[in-house]
Structure formats: C-alpha cells, structure tokens
Amino acid sequence: MTSSLHTQRYQVFRALLVEAREKAGLTQVEVAARLGKPQSYVSKYERGERRLDFTEFVELAEVLSVDAAEFLFAYKALLG
C-alpha cells in the first residue's frame, strides 16, 4: 500500500498549500514564525516529508488568511 504522503491526492493538497503561502506573500520562515514552529516544519510538509493533521491545517489556513472551506472546495475541484 502506498503511503498517503505520496498519493496524487496529497500532492495536490501540498501544491495548494504552497500556492496559498505564495499568494499570501509569505516565506516559509515567516509562516513558521507565525505558527511558533521551526522553518523545517513548513519545509517538511511542503515537500511531503510530514503530513498535516486537520487541526494543523486549520491553524495554517488562519495564518495564510485562507478560508478552509474554500480551500477544500478548490482541492475537490482539482481532483475532479
């Protein structure tokens, strides 16, 4: 069984996270600081080395000023 970190679905999720961070005009360092985490935390979930759980995603969405429901709608639309 393929690790869920390496599925096409999770790759789409990660790509949307990176896009949201870039649209917010934030660097990994800035996001990490706002989350109270090291920069490597952001790097690892963006590269697929660690997964985000739901509560981490909601906190990240707040930092990025992204509506979590709209994010999930965009995710589902990309998956078809």
N, CA, C and O atoms as a GROMACS GRO file, in nm:
protein
  320
    1MET      N    1   0.084  -0.119   0.000
    1MET     CA    2   0.000   0.000   0.000
    1MET      C    3   0.088   0.125   0.000
    1MET      O    4   0.183   0.134   0.078
    2THR      N    5   0.057   0.219  -0.086
    2THR     CA    6   0.134   0.343  -0.097
    2THR      C    7   0.108   0.433   0.024
    2THR      O    8  -0.007   0.446   0.068
    3SER      N    9   0.212   0.493   0.076
    3SER     CA   10   0.196   0.589   0.185
    3SER      C   11   0.108   0.704   0.138
    3SER      O   12   0.121   0.752   0.026
    4SER      N   13   0.017   0.747   0.224
    4SER     CA   14  -0.074   0.855   0.186
    4SER      C   15   0.000   0.984   0.156
    4SER      O   16  -0.053   1.072   0.088
    5LEU      N   17   0.122   0.997   0.204
    5LEU     CA   18   0.203   1.116   0.174
    5LEU      C   19   0.242   1.123   0.027
    5LEU      O   20   0.275   1.230  -0.024
    6HIS      N   21   0.238   1.009  -0.040
    6HIS     CA   22   0.287   1.003  -0.177
    6HIS      C   23   0.177   0.979  -0.280
    6HIS      O   24   0.204   0.948  -0.396
    7THR      N   25   0.054   0.994  -0.238
    7THR     CA   26  -0.056   0.979  -0.332
    7THR      C   27  -0.073   1.107  -0.414
    7THR      O   28  -0.027   1.214  -0.375
    8GLN      N   29  -0.140   1.092  -0.527
    8GLN     CA   30  -0.168   1.209  -0.612
    8GLN      C   31  -0.255   1.308  -0.535
    8GLN      O   32  -0.237   1.430  -0.549
    9ARG      N   33  -0.347   1.259  -0.455
    9ARG     CA   34  -0.435   1.348  -0.377
    9ARG      C   35  -0.353   1.434  -0.280
    9ARG      O   36  -0.378   1.554  -0.267
   10TYR      N   37  -0.258   1.373  -0.213
   10TYR     CA   38  -0.179   1.451  -0.117
   10TYR      C   39  -0.085   1.547  -0.190
   10TYR      O   40  -0.056   1.654  -0.138
   11GLN      N   41  -0.038   1.510  -0.307
   11GLN     CA   42   0.045   1.602  -0.386
   11GLN      C   43  -0.035   1.726  -0.425
   11GLN      O   44   0.019   1.837  -0.423
   12VAL      N   45  -0.162   1.708  -0.460
   12VAL     CA   46  -0.249   1.822  -0.492
   12VAL      C   47  -0.265   1.910  -0.368
   12VAL      O   48  -0.256   2.032  -0.376
   13PHE      N   49  -0.290   1.848  -0.254
   13PHE     CA   50  -0.304   1.920  -0.128
   13PHE      C   51  -0.180   2.004  -0.099
   13PHE      O   52  -0.190   2.122  -0.066
   14ARG      N   53  -0.063   1.941  -0.112
   14ARG     CA   54   0.063   2.012  -0.087
   14ARG      C   55   0.082   2.128  -0.184
   14ARG      O   56   0.124   2.236  -0.144
   15ALA      N   57   0.053   2.106  -0.311
   15ALA     CA   58   0.068   2.212  -0.411
   15ALA      C   59  -0.023   2.330  -0.377
   15ALA      O   60   0.017   2.445  -0.393
   16LEU      N   61  -0.144   2.303  -0.332
   16LEU     CA   62  -0.235   2.411  -0.294
   16LEU      C   63  -0.184   2.486  -0.172
   16LEU      O   64  -0.202   2.608  -0.162
   17LEU      N   65  -0.122   2.415  -0.079
   17LEU     CA   66  -0.064   2.482   0.038
   17LEU      C   67   0.047   2.577  -0.002
   17LEU      O   68   0.054   2.690   0.047
   18VAL      N   69   0.134   2.531  -0.090
   18VAL     CA   70   0.245   2.616  -0.137
   18VAL      C   71   0.188   2.737  -0.210
   18VAL      O   72   0.233   2.849  -0.189
   19GLU      N   73   0.091   2.713  -0.296
   19GLU     CA   74   0.029   2.823  -0.371
   19GLU      C   75  -0.034   2.925  -0.276
   19GLU      O   76  -0.020   3.045  -0.298
   20ALA      N   77  -0.102   2.878  -0.173
   20ALA     CA   78  -0.165   2.968  -0.076
   20ALA      C   79  -0.060   3.051  -0.002
   20ALA      O   80  -0.080   3.170   0.022
   21ARG      N   81   0.050   2.987   0.035
   21ARG     CA   82   0.157   3.061   0.104
   21ARG      C   83   0.215   3.168   0.013
   21ARG      O   84   0.237   3.281   0.056
   22GLU      N   85   0.240   3.132  -0.111
   22GLU     CA   86   0.297   3.228  -0.205
   22GLU      C   87   0.200   3.341  -0.234
   22GLU      O   88   0.242   3.456  -0.245
   23LYS      N   89   0.070   3.312  -0.248
   23LYS     CA   90  -0.031   3.416  -0.270
   23LYS      C   91  -0.038   3.511  -0.151
   23LYS      O   92  -0.065   3.630  -0.167
   24ALA      N   93  -0.013   3.458  -0.032
   24ALA     CA   94  -0.013   3.541   0.089
   24ALA      C   95   0.113   3.626   0.098
   24ALA      O   96   0.124   3.714   0.183
   25GLY      N   97   0.210   3.599   0.009
   25GLY     CA   98   0.334   3.675   0.009
   25GLY      C   99   0.424   3.643   0.126
   25GLY      O  100   0.500   3.728   0.172
   26LEU      N  101   0.415   3.520   0.175
   26LEU     CA  102   0.493   3.480   0.292
   26LEU      C  103   0.598   3.377   0.254
   26LEU      O  104   0.577   3.294   0.166
   27THR      N  105   0.710   3.384   0.322
   27THR     CA  106   0.814   3.284   0.309
   27THR      C  107   0.787   3.170   0.408
   27THR      O  108   0.705   3.184   0.499
   28GLN      N  109   0.857   3.061   0.390
   28GLN     CA  110   0.846   2.952   0.486
   28GLN      C  111   0.886   2.999   0.626
   28GLN      O  112   0.824   2.960   0.725
   29VAL      N  113   0.987   3.081   0.634
   29VAL     CA  114   1.035   3.133   0.763
   29VAL      C  115   0.926   3.214   0.832
   29VAL      O  116   0.904   3.201   0.952
   30GLU      N  117   0.856   3.299   0.754
   30GLU     CA  118   0.751   3.382   0.811
   30GLU      C  119   0.632   3.299   0.859
   30GLU      O  120   0.577   3.324   0.966
   31VAL      N  121   0.595   3.200   0.780
   31VAL     CA  122   0.484   3.112   0.820
   31VAL      C  123   0.522   3.037   0.947
   31VAL      O  124   0.443   3.030   1.042
   32ALA      N  125   0.641   2.982   0.949
   32ALA     CA  126   0.687   2.908   1.066
   32ALA      C  127   0.686   2.995   1.191
   32ALA      O  128   0.642   2.951   1.297
   33ALA      N  129   0.732   3.118   1.178
   33ALA     CA  130   0.735   3.209   1.293
   33ALA      C  131   0.594   3.235   1.345
   33ALA      O  132   0.571   3.238   1.466
   34ARG      N  133   0.499   3.254   1.254
   34ARG     CA  134   0.360   3.278   1.295
   34ARG      C  135   0.297   3.156   1.360
   34ARG      O  136   0.206   3.168   1.442
   35LEU      N  137   0.345   3.039   1.323
   35LEU     CA  138   0.296   2.915   1.382
   35LEU      C  139   0.371   2.877   1.510
   35LEU      O  140   0.330   2.787   1.583
   36GLY      N  141   0.482   2.946   1.535
   36GLY     CA  142   0.565   2.911   1.650
   36GLY      C  143   0.641   2.782   1.629
   36GLY      O  144   0.667   2.707   1.724
   37LYS      N  145   0.678   2.755   1.504
   37LYS     CA  146   0.747   2.632   1.466
   37LYS      C  147   0.877   2.668   1.395
   37LYS      O  148   0.894   2.783   1.352
   38PRO      N  149   0.969   2.572   1.381
   38PRO     CA  150   1.090   2.598   1.303
   38PRO      C  151   1.057   2.597   1.153
   38PRO      O  152   0.956   2.540   1.111
   39GLN      N  153   1.140   2.660   1.075
   39GLN     CA  154   1.120   2.665   0.929
   39GLN      C  155   1.113   2.526   0.870
   39GLN      O  156   1.042   2.503   0.773
   40SER      N  157   1.186   2.432   0.928
   40SER     CA  158   1.187   2.295   0.875
   40SER      C  159   1.048   2.231   0.882
   40SER      O  160   1.018   2.143   0.801
   41TYR      N  161   0.965   2.272   0.975
   41TYR     CA  162   0.827   2.221   0.984
   41TYR      C  163   0.752   2.252   0.856
   41TYR      O  164   0.687   2.164   0.799
   42VAL      N  165   0.761   2.376   0.809
   42VAL     CA  166   0.693   2.418   0.686
   42VAL      C  167   0.754   2.346   0.567
   42VAL      O  168   0.683   2.294   0.481
   43SER      N  169   0.885   2.343   0.561
   43SER     CA  170   0.954   2.277   0.451
   43SER      C  171   0.913   2.130   0.440
   43SER      O  172   0.889   2.081   0.330
   44LYS      N  173   0.904   2.062   0.552
   44LYS     CA  174   0.874   1.919   0.550
   44LYS      C  175   0.733   1.890   0.502
   44LYS      O  176   0.713   1.794   0.428
   45TYR      N  177   0.634   1.970   0.542
   45TYR     CA  178   0.501   1.939   0.492
   45TYR      C  179   0.486   1.982   0.347
   45TYR      O  180   0.411   1.921   0.272
   46GLU      N  181   0.557   2.087   0.306
   46GLU     CA  182   0.550   2.129   0.165
   46GLU      C  183   0.618   2.027   0.073
   46GLU      O  184   0.575   2.011  -0.042
   47ARG      N  185   0.721   1.959   0.121
   47ARG     CA  186   0.791   1.859   0.040
   47ARG      C  187   0.735   1.719   0.054
   47ARG      O  188   0.778   1.627  -0.015
   48GLY      N  189   0.639   1.702   0.143
   48GLY     CA  190   0.578   1.571   0.161
   48GLY      C  191   0.655   1.480   0.254
   48GLY      O  192   0.640   1.358   0.247
   49GLU      N  193   0.737   1.536   0.340
   49GLU     CA  194   0.812   1.456   0.436
   49GLU      C  195   0.736   1.439   0.567
   49GLU      O  196   0.770   1.353   0.648
   50ARG      N  197   0.634   1.520   0.586
   50ARG     CA  198   0.548   1.507   0.704
   50ARG      C  199   0.408   1.546   0.662
   50ARG      O  200   0.389   1.624   0.570
   51ARG      N  201   0.311   1.490   0.730
   51ARG     CA  202   0.173   1.521   0.696
   51ARG      C  203   0.117   1.622   0.796
   51ARG      O  204   0.161   1.629   0.911
   52LEU      N  205   0.021   1.698   0.751
   52LEU     CA  206  -0.050   1.790   0.839
   52LEU      C  207  -0.178   1.721   0.885
   52LEU      O  208  -0.248   1.660   0.805
   53ASP      N  209  -0.208   1.732   1.014
   53ASP     CA  210  -0.338   1.682   1.056
   53ASP      C  211  -0.439   1.796   1.042
   53ASP      O  212  -0.403   1.908   1.008
   54PHE      N  213  -0.564   1.766   1.067
   54PHE     CA  214  -0.671   1.862   1.042
   54PHE      C  215  -0.652   1.991   1.123
   54PHE      O  216  -0.666   2.101   1.070
   55THR      N  217  -0.621   1.977   1.252
   55THR     CA  218  -0.606   2.098   1.334
   55THR      C  219  -0.488   2.182   1.289
   55THR      O  220  -0.493   2.305   1.295
   56GLU      N  221  -0.381   2.117   1.244
   56GLU     CA  222  -0.266   2.192   1.192
   56GLU      C  223  -0.305   2.265   1.064
   56GLU      O  224  -0.265   2.379   1.042
   57PHE      N  225  -0.384   2.199   0.978
   57PHE     CA  226  -0.430   2.262   0.856
   57PHE      C  227  -0.514   2.386   0.886
   57PHE      O  228  -0.496   2.491   0.823
   58VAL      N  229  -0.605   2.375   0.982
   58VAL     CA  230  -0.692   2.489   1.017
   58VAL      C  231  -0.608   2.605   1.070
   58VAL      O  232  -0.633   2.720   1.034
   59GLU      N  233  -0.509   2.577   1.153
   59GLU     CA  234  -0.421   2.680   1.205
   59GLU      C  235  -0.341   2.744   1.092
   59GLU      O  236  -0.324   2.866   1.089
   60LEU      N  237  -0.292   2.664   1.000
   60LEU     CA  238  -0.217   2.714   0.886
   60LEU      C  239  -0.305   2.802   0.798
   60LEU      O  240  -0.262   2.908   0.753
   61ALA      N  241  -0.427   2.760   0.774
   61ALA     CA  242  -0.520   2.839   0.693
   61ALA      C  243  -0.540   2.977   0.754
   61ALA      O  244  -0.546   3.076   0.682
   62GLU      N  245  -0.551   2.983   0.886
   62GLU     CA  246  -0.566   3.112   0.953
   62GLU      C  247  -0.444   3.200   0.930
   62GLU      O  248  -0.457   3.319   0.902
   63VAL      N  249  -0.326   3.141   0.943
   63VAL     CA  250  -0.202   3.216   0.922
   63VAL      C  251  -0.194   3.269   0.779
   63VAL      O  252  -0.145   3.380   0.756
   64LEU      N  253  -0.241   3.190   0.684
   64LEU     CA  254  -0.236   3.228   0.542
   64LEU      C  255  -0.355   3.314   0.499
   64LEU      O  256  -0.364   3.355   0.384
   65SER      N  257  -0.446   3.340   0.592
   65SER     CA  258  -0.570   3.414   0.563
   65SER      C  259  -0.649   3.347   0.452
   65SER      O  260  -0.699   3.413   0.360
   66VAL      N  261  -0.659   3.215   0.462
   66VAL     CA  262  -0.731   3.134   0.364
   66VAL      C  263  -0.854   3.076   0.434
   66VAL      O  264  -0.845   3.026   0.546
   67ASP      N  265  -0.968   3.082   0.366
   67ASP     CA  266  -1.088   3.018   0.417
   67ASP      C  267  -1.073   2.868   0.397
   67ASP      O  268  -1.060   2.822   0.283
   68ALA      N  269  -1.075   2.793   0.505
   68ALA     CA  270  -1.052   2.648   0.497
   68ALA      C  271  -1.156   2.580   0.408
   68ALA      O  272  -1.122   2.488   0.333
   69ALA      N  273  -1.281   2.623   0.414
   69ALA     CA  274  -1.385   2.561   0.332
   69ALA      C  275  -1.360   2.588   0.184
   69ALA      O  276  -1.378   2.499   0.100
   70GLU      N  277  -1.319   2.710   0.150
   70GLU     CA  278  -1.289   2.742   0.010
   70GLU      C  279  -1.167   2.664  -0.038
   70GLU      O  280  -1.163   2.620  -0.153
   71PHE      N  281  -1.070   2.647   0.049
   71PHE     CA  282  -0.952   2.568   0.015
   71PHE      C  283  -0.992   2.425  -0.019
   71PHE      O  284  -0.948   2.369  -0.119
   72LEU      N  285  -1.077   2.367   0.065
   72LEU     CA  286  -1.121   2.229   0.041
   72LEU      C  287  -1.205   2.218  -0.086
   72LEU      O  288  -1.196   2.118  -0.157
   73PHE      N  289  -1.285   2.320  -0.115
   73PHE     CA  290  -1.362   2.321  -0.239
   73PHE      C  291  -1.268   2.321  -0.360
   73PHE      O  292  -1.290   2.248  -0.457
   74ALA      N  293  -1.163   2.404  -0.354
   74ALA     CA  294  -1.064   2.409  -0.464
   74ALA      C  295  -0.992   2.276  -0.476
   74ALA      O  296  -0.966   2.229  -0.587
   75TYR      N  297  -0.961   2.215  -0.365
   75TYR     CA  298  -0.896   2.084  -0.366
   75TYR      C  299  -0.984   1.981  -0.435
   75TYR      O  300  -0.938   1.908  -0.522
   76LYS      N  301  -1.109   1.974  -0.397
   76LYS     CA  302  -1.201   1.878  -0.457
   76LYS      C  303  -1.220   1.905  -0.606
   76LYS      O  304  -1.232   1.811  -0.685
   77ALA      N  305  -1.223   2.032  -0.644
   77ALA     CA  306  -1.240   2.067  -0.786
   77ALA      C  307  -1.121   2.018  -0.868
   77ALA      O  308  -1.139   1.971  -0.980
   78LEU      N  309  -1.002   2.027  -0.813
   78LEU     CA  310  -0.883   1.981  -0.885
   78LEU      C  311  -0.879   1.829  -0.899
   78LEU      O  312  -0.822   1.776  -0.994
   79LEU      N  313  -0.940   1.761  -0.805
   79LEU     CA  314  -0.940   1.615  -0.811
   79LEU      C  315  -1.047   1.563  -0.907
   79LEU      O  316  -1.044   1.448  -0.951
   80GLY      N  317  -1.141   1.651  -0.938
   80GLY     CA  318  -1.245   1.613  -1.036
   80GLY      C  319  -1.348   1.533  -0.973
   80GLY      O  320  -1.443   1.493  -1.039
   0.00000   0.00000   0.00000
